[in-house]
Amino acid sequence: MGNQWFFSVLLILVLVSALGVVFTKHQNRKLFAEWVALQKQADAMEVEWGRLQLEQSTWATHGRIEKIARQRLGMRNVDYDKVIMVKP
């Protein structure tokens, strides 16, 4: 009777351990799939960041700013013969 009780408890412990392994393996696969998806998202964001930096540098070129200053603001280059220097 004592031996049978011991083997029953041992069998239950082995089954619980096996279920724990299956659950852990399932969680591991689920988390790995989520990690892969997040890596893809991070890579896409990195590409987008590079594109935005390139776009920003294009919008901030001196030639573009000078063109906008001339067209929209009516600015022009200074005539150096009309410049008056003021000394402190």
Long-range contacts (C-beta under 8 A, 24 or more apart in sequence): none
